[in-house]
Amino acid sequence: MQAKPSTAKYWVLFFVWLVILIVMLYDINGFTRKFFWLALPGAFTYFVKAMNLIDENTPA
């Protein structure tokens, strides 16, 4: 049986991106709100990696 790799690093990165998303969404001046969509790929990528839904050994 294979040992599952630790996903703690990916959870930390996901929560960092989540905080960035929340700050960008609730920006008072509205300047960063238009760049909100640029932070979505980072958040979703690290969420999927933290859930082990992407196999890192599979070639693209």
Secondary structure, DSSP 8 states (H G I E B T S, - for coil): -------HHHHHHHHHHHHHHHHHHT-SSSTGGGGHHHHHHHHHHHHHHHTT-S-TTS--
